Amino acid sequence: MSFLRWDEQRASEIAKEALNNLRINEVSFQINLGMIDKALDLLGPSLLVQIGTSQNEIDKFLFIYNLASAQAWLEFIRNVSASYRVGFDNLGMAIEAGGLTLAQIGTNEVELQKLRIKGCKASAKFYTTVIREGRESDIHLKGFKERLFTEMREGNLSAIDIGLTQVEVSKYSQDLLA
């Protein structure tokens, strides 16, 4: 249903239903919080009293949502190395949105640095494989080589760390200069 079609009564009903879903631990926090947010946009802060809640309760649900989101992205990073950048971006957004600390989500700077290096290494190995299997005529090959060297630099990785020969490093470097 379009939010533009909501009248005040319908917005209030939907917000109240969303609040009830949150209170019974409905899993779809994002959807329910979004419904309340849209109703707040339409009706203003008085909606909270009207549906029997307060900003503190809404903030509590936001905290729970952001904490769960951050923890899920942390697990993603721990388990899916090659796509680590997406995980780190989303983890950072959840931490910032929730005002969370690393301790609250079950990690620390040391672990995150290790995970970042692990991700750089997995990603660099992926690009190495793609480049080796690619054709020189592939228009994306130069971009893959750039990504490979970016991952090596950011992860402080040597050619040996990712299984590259010095001949390959020299060739790929020359290809980027051409």
GUSEBA-202756 format. One line per 8 residues: number of its first residue (from 1); their letters; for each residue x, y, z of N, C-alpha, C. Coordinates in Angstrom, 2 decimals. Example, Ala and Ser with C-alpha at 12.3 -4.5 7.8 and 13.67 -1.06 7.14 Angstrom:
2
1	as	13.19:-5.69:7.80:12.30:-4.50:7.80:13.20:-3.30:7.80 ~ 12.85:-2.25:7.08:13.67:-1.06:7.14:12.90:0.03:7.87
% end
This chain:
178
1	msflrwde	0.85:-1.18:0.00:0.00:0.00:0.00:0.89:1.24:0.00 ~ 0.55:2.20:-0.79:1.33:3.42:-0.89:1.13:4.28:0.36 ~ 2.24:4.83:0.84:2.16:5.71:2.00:1.42:7.00:1.64 ~ 1.41:7.35:0.37:0.72:8.56:-0.04:-0.78:8.43:0.13 ~ -1.28:7.21:0.15:-2.72:6.98:0.28:-3.17:6.88:1.74 ~ -2.24:6.89:2.64:-2.61:6.78:4.04:-3.32:8.03:4.51 ~ -4.45:7.85:5.14:-5.04:8.98:5.85:-4.56:8.88:7.29 ~ -4.93:9.84:8.10:-4.42:9.88:9.48:-4.83:8.64:10.27
9	qraseiak	-6.08:8.21:10.10:-6.55:7.04:10.85:-5.79:5.78:10.42 ~ -5.62:5.61:9.12:-4.93:4.42:8.60:-3.46:4.43:9.04 ~ -2.82:5.58:9.01:-1.43:5.69:9.44:-1.29:5.30:10.91 ~ -2.22:5.76:11.72:-2.20:5.44:13.14:-2.40:3.94:13.37 ~ -3.34:3.33:12.64:-3.60:1.89:12.77:-2.37:1.07:12.37 ~ -1.75:1.45:11.27:-0.57:0.72:10.79:0.58:0.87:11.78 ~ 0.76:2.08:12.31:1.83:2.31:13.28:1.60:1.49:14.55 ~ 0.35:1.42:14.98:0.03:0.64:16.19:0.29:-0.85:15.95
17	ealnnlri	-0.08:-1.34:14.79:0.17:-2.74:14.44:1.69:-3.01:14.38 ~ 2.42:-2.08:13.80:3.88:-2.23:13.72:4.50:-2.24:15.11 ~ 4.00:-1.38:16.00:4.49:-1.34:17.37:4.21:-2.67:18.07 ~ 3.02:-3.20:17.89:2.69:-4.50:18.49:3.60:-5.60:17.96 ~ 3.90:-5.57:16.66:4.82:-6.55:16.08:6.20:-6.45:16.74 ~ 6.66:-5.23:16.97:7.95:-5.04:17.61:7.93:-5.57:19.05 ~ 6.84:-5.34:19.73:6.74:-5.77:21.13:6.68:-7.28:21.27 ~ 6.19:-7.98:20.27:6.15:-9.45:20.35:7.36:-10.07:19.65
25	nevsfqin	8.40:-9.27:19.50:9.66:-9.73:18.90:9.51:-10.17:17.46 ~ 8.67:-9.49:16.73:8.56:-9.73:15.29:9.93:-9.51:14.68 ~ 10.35:-10.41:13.83:11.71:-10.38:13.29:11.94:-9.20:12.36 ~ 10.95:-8.77:11.63:11.15:-7.73:10.62:11.19:-6.33:11.24 ~ 12.22:-6.09:12.05:12.39:-4.80:12.71:12.39:-3.66:11.70 ~ 13.15:-3.82:10.62:13.30:-2.74:9.66:11.96:-2.33:9.06 ~ 11.15:-3.29:8.71:9.84:-2.98:8.11:8.94:-2.30:9.13 ~ 8.87:-2.86:10.33:7.99:-2.28:11.35:8.45:-0.89:11.78
33	lgmidkal	9.74:-0.71:11.96:10.25:0.63:12.31:10.01:1.60:11.16 ~ 10.11:1.11:9.93:9.83:1.96:8.77:8.38:2.40:8.73 ~ 7.47:1.51:9.09:6.04:1.86:9.12:5.78:2.96:10.15 ~ 6.37:2.80:11.32:6.20:3.81:12.37:6.80:5.13:11.92 ~ 7.96:5.08:11.31:8.63:6.29:10.84:7.78:7.02:9.80 ~ 7.20:6.27:8.87:6.34:6.90:7.84:5.10:7.53:8.48 ~ 4.53:6.84:9.45:3.35:7.39:10.13:3.74:8.64:10.92 ~ 4.93:8.63:11.52:5.42:9.82:12.24:5.58:11.00:11.29
41	dllgpsll	6.07:10.72:10.09:6.21:11.78:9.09:4.86:12.42:8.77 ~ 3.83:11.58:8.72:2.49:12.07:8.38:1.81:12.76:9.56 ~ 1.94:12.18:10.75:1.16:12.65:11.91:1.96:13.44:12.94 ~ 3.27:13.35:12.89:4.08:14.08:13.87:4.24:13.31:15.17 ~ 4.99:13.90:16.11:5.33:13.23:17.37:4.14:12.82:18.22 ~ 2.99:13.47:18.04:1.82:13.10:18.85:1.38:11.67:18.57 ~ 1.80:11.11:17.44:1.47:9.72:17.11:1.95:8.77:18.20 ~ 3.12:9.03:18.76:3.69:8.11:19.75:2.75:7.93:20.94
49	vqigtsqn	2.22:9.02:21.44:1.27:8.95:22.56:-0.01:8.25:22.10 ~ -0.45:8.59:20.91:-1.68:8.03:20.36:-1.62:6.51:20.25 ~ -0.46:5.96:19.93:-0.36:4.50:19.78:0.20:3.82:21.04 ~ 0.40:4.61:22.08:0.79:4.05:23.37:2.26:3.74:23.53 ~ 3.10:4.61:23.01:4.54:4.40:23.15:5.23:5.73:23.41 ~ 6.55:5.67:23.44:7.36:6.88:23.65:8.57:6.81:22.73 ~ 9.25:7.92:22.62:10.47:7.94:21.82:11.52:7.00:22.41 ~ 11.52:6.88:23.75:12.47:5.96:24.39:12.25:4.52:23.94
57	eidkflfi	10.99:4.11:23.85:10.73:2.74:23.42:11.14:2.55:21.96 ~ 10.84:3.52:21.13:11.24:3.44:19.72:12.77:3.37:19.62 ~ 13.45:4.20:20.41:14.92:4.18:20.42:15.46:2.83:20.86 ~ 14.77:2.19:21.81:15.18:0.85:22.26:15.09:-0.15:21.10 ~ 14.00:-0.08:20.34:13.85:-0.97:19.20:14.90:-0.68:18.13 ~ 15.20:0.60:17.92:16.25:0.96:16.96:17.60:0.40:17.40 ~ 17.88:0.49:18.70:19.13:-0.05:19.23:19.20:-1.56:18.98 ~ 18.12:-2.26:19.30:18.08:-3.71:19.10:18.29:-4.06:17.63
65	ynlasaqa	17.62:-3.31:16.76:17.75:-3.56:15.32:19.19:-3.34:14.86 ~ 19.78:-2.21:15.25:21.14:-1.90:14.82:22.16:-2.88:15.41 ~ 21.94:-3.30:16.64:22.83:-4.28:17.27:22.76:-5.61:16.50 ~ 21.55:-6.06:16.22:21.39:-7.33:15.48:21.98:-7.21:14.08 ~ 21.78:-6.08:13.45:22.32:-5.86:12.11:23.85:-5.88:12.13 ~ 24.43:-5.16:13.09:25.90:-5.12:13.20:26.46:-6.52:13.47 ~ 25.81:-7.26:14.35:26.28:-8.62:14.66:26.17:-9.53:13.44 ~ 25.11:-9.36:12.67:24.94:-10.17:11.45:26.02:-9.84:10.43
73	wlefirnv	26.33:-8.55:10.27:27.38:-8.17:9.33:28.75:-8.63:9.81 ~ 28.97:-8.63:11.11:30.23:-9.14:11.65:30.38:-10.63:11.32 ~ 29.32:-11.39:11.50:29.35:-12.82:11.15:29.59:-13.01:9.65 ~ 28.96:-12.16:8.85:29.18:-12.21:7.40:30.66:-12.03:7.08 ~ 31.28:-11.03:7.69:32.70:-10.76:7.46:33.55:-11.94:7.93 ~ 33.20:-12.49:9.05:33.96:-13.63:9.58:33.89:-14.85:8.66 ~ 32.79:-15.00:7.95:32.56:-16.21:7.15:32.73:-16.04:5.65 ~ 32.63:-14.83:5.15:32.68:-14.60:3.70:33.81:-13.63:3.40
81	sasyrvgf	34.98:-14.16:3.22:36.17:-13.33:3.11:36.23:-12.46:1.85 ~ 35.96:-13.02:0.69:36.18:-12.28:-0.55:35.24:-11.09:-0.73 ~ 34.10:-11.10:-0.09:33.15:-9.98:-0.19:33.21:-9.09:1.05 ~ 34.37:-9.02:1.64:34.51:-8.34:2.93:34.17:-6.86:2.86 ~ 34.39:-6.20:1.73:34.14:-4.75:1.65:32.67:-4.41:1.91 ~ 31.77:-5.19:1.32:30.34:-4.99:1.54:30.02:-5.15:3.02 ~ 30.59:-6.18:3.62:30.36:-6.44:5.04:30.86:-5.31:5.91 ~ 32.07:-4.82:5.64:32.63:-3.74:6.44:31.83:-2.45:6.27
89	dnlgmaie	31.39:-2.16:5.04:30.58:-0.95:4.82:29.28:-1.01:5.63 ~ 28.60:-2.15:5.55:27.32:-2.29:6.27:27.52:-2.37:7.78 ~ 28.59:-3.00:8.21:28.90:-3.05:9.64:29.11:-1.63:10.16 ~ 29.87:-0.84:9.44:30.12:0.54:9.85:28.84:1.36:9.94 ~ 27.94:1.17:8.97:26.67:1.91:9.00:25.83:1.50:10.20 ~ 25.78:0.21:10.50:24.98:-0.26:11.65:25.57:0.24:12.96 ~ 26.89:0.22:13.07:27.54:0.72:14.29:27.24:2.20:14.48 ~ 27.38:2.96:13.40:27.13:4.40:13.49:25.67:4.70:13.79
97	aggltlaq	24.76:4.04:13.09:23.33:4.29:13.29:22.89:3.94:14.70 ~ 23.47:2.89:15.27:23.08:2.46:16.60:23.90:3.06:17.72 ~ 24.93:3.84:17.37:25.80:4.39:18.40:26.46:3.27:19.20 ~ 26.84:2.21:18.50:27.36:1.01:19.16:28.87:1.05:19.32 ~ 29.34:0.27:20.27:30.78:0.07:20.43:31.13:-1.30:19.87 ~ 32.40:-1.49:19.57:32.83:-2.80:19.08:32.59:-3.89:20.12 ~ 32.79:-3.55:21.39:32.55:-4.53:22.46:31.09:-4.97:22.48 ~ 30.17:-4.05:22.22:28.75:-4.39:22.24:28.39:-5.41:21.17
105	igtnevel	29.12:-5.40:20.06:28.79:-6.35:19.00:29.68:-7.59:19.04 ~ 30.59:-7.63:20.00:31.39:-8.83:20.20:32.69:-8.89:19.42 ~ 33.32:-7.74:19.22:34.59:-7.73:18.51:35.48:-6.62:19.05 ~ 36.62:-6.43:18.40:37.55:-5.36:18.77:38.37:-4.98:17.54 ~ 39.16:-3.94:17.67:39.96:-3.44:16.54:40.93:-4.50:16.01 ~ 41.51:-5.28:16.91:42.48:-6.30:16.50:41.81:-7.33:15.59 ~ 40.63:-7.82:16.01:39.93:-8.80:15.17:39.54:-8.18:13.84 ~ 39.02:-6.95:13.85:38.60:-6.32:12.60:39.78:-6.14:11.64
113	qklrikgc	40.93:-5.79:12.18:42.12:-5.65:11.33:42.51:-7.00:10.72 ~ 42.45:-8.05:11.52:42.76:-9.39:11.01:41.76:-9.80:9.94 ~ 40.48:-9.49:10.17:39.45:-9.82:9.19:39.63:-9.03:7.90 ~ 40.05:-7.78:8.03:40.28:-6.95:6.84:41.44:-7.55:6.02 ~ 42.51:-7.94:6.68:43.65:-8.54:5.98:43.24:-9.87:5.35 ~ 42.48:-10.68:6.09:41.97:-11.95:5.56:41.12:-11.69:4.32 ~ 40.29:-10.66:4.38:39.45:-10.31:3.23:40.28:-9.83:2.05 ~ 41.29:-9.00:2.31:42.18:-8.55:1.24:42.85:-9.74:0.57
121	kasakfyt	43.30:-10.67:1.37:44.00:-11.85:0.85:43.05:-12.71:0.00 ~ 41.86:-12.97:0.51:40.89:-13.78:-0.24:40.50:-13.08:-1.54 ~ 40.31:-11.78:-1.47:39.93:-11.02:-2.65:41.08:-11.00:-3.66 ~ 42.31:-10.80:-3.18:43.47:-10.80:-4.07:43.64:-12.16:-4.75 ~ 43.43:-13.23:-4.01:43.51:-14.57:-4.60:42.43:-14.76:-5.66 ~ 41.24:-14.24:-5.38:40.15:-14.32:-6.35:40.55:-13.60:-7.64 ~ 41.06:-12.36:-7.52:41.46:-11.60:-8.71:42.61:-12.28:-9.44 ~ 43.52:-12.90:-8.70:44.62:-13.64:-9.33:44.07:-14.75:-10.21
129	tviregre	43.12:-15.50:-9.68:42.51:-16.59:-10.45:41.79:-16.05:-11.68 ~ 41.02:-14.99:-11.51:40.28:-14.41:-12.63:41.23:-13.92:-13.72 ~ 42.31:-13.28:-13.31:43.28:-12.76:-14.27:43.97:-13.91:-15.01 ~ 44.38:-14.92:-14.29:45.05:-16.07:-14.91:44.14:-16.78:-15.91 ~ 42.85:-16.84:-15.60:41.91:-17.55:-16.47:41.36:-16.66:-17.58 ~ 41.60:-15.36:-17.48:41.05:-14.42:-18.45:41.82:-14.38:-19.75 ~ 41.22:-13.75:-20.73:41.86:-13.55:-22.03:42.39:-12.13:-22.07 ~ 43.49:-11.96:-22.76:44.09:-10.62:-22.87:43.12:-9.63:-23.51
137	sdihlkgf	42.19:-10.13:-24.31:41.23:-9.24:-24.98:40.09:-8.81:-24.06 ~ 40.01:-9.40:-22.88:38.92:-9.08:-21.93:39.06:-7.62:-21.48 ~ 38.03:-6.83:-21.73:38.09:-5.41:-21.39:38.12:-5.16:-19.89 ~ 37.75:-6.16:-19.09:37.72:-6.01:-17.64:39.04:-6.40:-16.98 ~ 39.94:-6.99:-17.75:41.18:-7.52:-17.19:42.01:-6.43:-16.51 ~ 42.09:-5.27:-17.12:42.87:-4.17:-16.52:42.28:-3.78:-15.16 ~ 40.97:-3.70:-15.07:40.31:-3.38:-13.80:40.58:-4.44:-12.74 ~ 40.60:-5.71:-13.16:40.90:-6.79:-12.22:42.32:-6.67:-11.69
145	kerlftem	43.23:-6.29:-12.57:44.63:-6.11:-12.15:44.75:-4.95:-11.17 ~ 44.02:-3.88:-11.44:44.02:-2.74:-10.51:43.49:-3.17:-9.14 ~ 42.40:-3.92:-9.14:41.82:-4.40:-7.87:42.80:-5.32:-7.14 ~ 43.48:-6.17:-7.90:44.47:-7.07:-7.30:45.53:-6.28:-6.55 ~ 46.09:-5.27:-7.21:47.14:-4.48:-6.56:46.59:-3.64:-5.41 ~ 45.36:-3.19:-5.51:44.73:-2.46:-4.40:44.61:-3.38:-3.18 ~ 44.13:-4.59:-3.40:43.98:-5.54:-2.29:45.34:-5.88:-1.67 ~ 46.34:-6.05:-2.52:47.68:-6.35:-2.00:48.21:-5.19:-1.16
153	regnlsai	48.03:-3.98:-1.65:48.50:-2.80:-0.93:47.75:-2.62:0.39 ~ 46.42:-2.69:0.35:45.63:-2.47:1.56:45.81:-3.58:2.59 ~ 46.10:-4.79:2.13:46.31:-5.91:3.05:47.78:-6.10:3.40 ~ 48.63:-5.22:2.84:50.08:-5.33:3.05:50.55:-6.75:2.71 ~ 50.11:-7.22:1.54:50.37:-8.59:1.11:51.50:-8.63:0.09 ~ 52.29:-9.66:0.18:53.34:-9.89:-0.82:52.79:-10.80:-1.91 ~ 53.53:-10.89:-3.00:53.14:-11.80:-4.07:53.08:-13.24:-3.55 ~ 54.00:-13.59:-2.70:54.05:-14.94:-2.12:52.79:-15.22:-1.30
161	digltqve	52.29:-14.20:-0.57:51.10:-14.37:0.26:49.89:-14.86:-0.54 ~ 49.83:-14.46:-1.81:48.65:-14.81:-2.61:48.97:-15.75:-3.76 ~ 50.20:-16.25:-3.80:50.57:-17.24:-4.81:50.90:-16.67:-6.17 ~ 51.32:-15.42:-6.21:51.74:-14.79:-7.47:53.24:-14.97:-7.65 ~ 53.66:-15.14:-8.88:55.09:-15.17:-9.16:55.57:-13.75:-9.43 ~ 56.86:-13.54:-9.31:57.42:-12.21:-9.61:57.22:-11.87:-11.09 ~ 57.25:-12.88:-11.95:57.00:-12.66:-13.37:55.59:-12.10:-13.58 ~ 54.62:-12.70:-12.88:53.23:-12.21:-13.00:53.11:-10.78:-12.47
169	vskysqdl	53.72:-10.51:-11.34:53.66:-9.16:-10.76:54.22:-8.15:-11.76 ~ 55.36:-8.46:-12.35:55.98:-7.55:-13.32:55.09:-7.35:-14.54 ~ 54.56:-8.46:-15.05:53.70:-8.37:-16.24:52.44:-7.56:-15.94 ~ 51.78:-7.83:-14.83:50.55:-7.12:-14.49:50.82:-5.64:-14.27 ~ 51.95:-5.33:-13.66:52.33:-3.93:-13.44:52.55:-3.22:-14.77 ~ 53.25:-3.88:-15.68:53.50:-3.30:-17.00:52.19:-3.11:-17.76 ~ 51.29:-4.09:-17.65:50.00:-3.99:-18.33:49.22:-2.77:-17.86 ~ 49.35:-2.43:-16.59:48.63:-1.27:-16.06:49.23:0.04:-16.56
177	la	50.51:0.04:-16.84:51.18:1.24:-17.33:50.94:1.46:-18.81 ~ 50.58:0.40:-19.52:50.38:0.48:-20.98:49.11:1.20:-21.33
% end
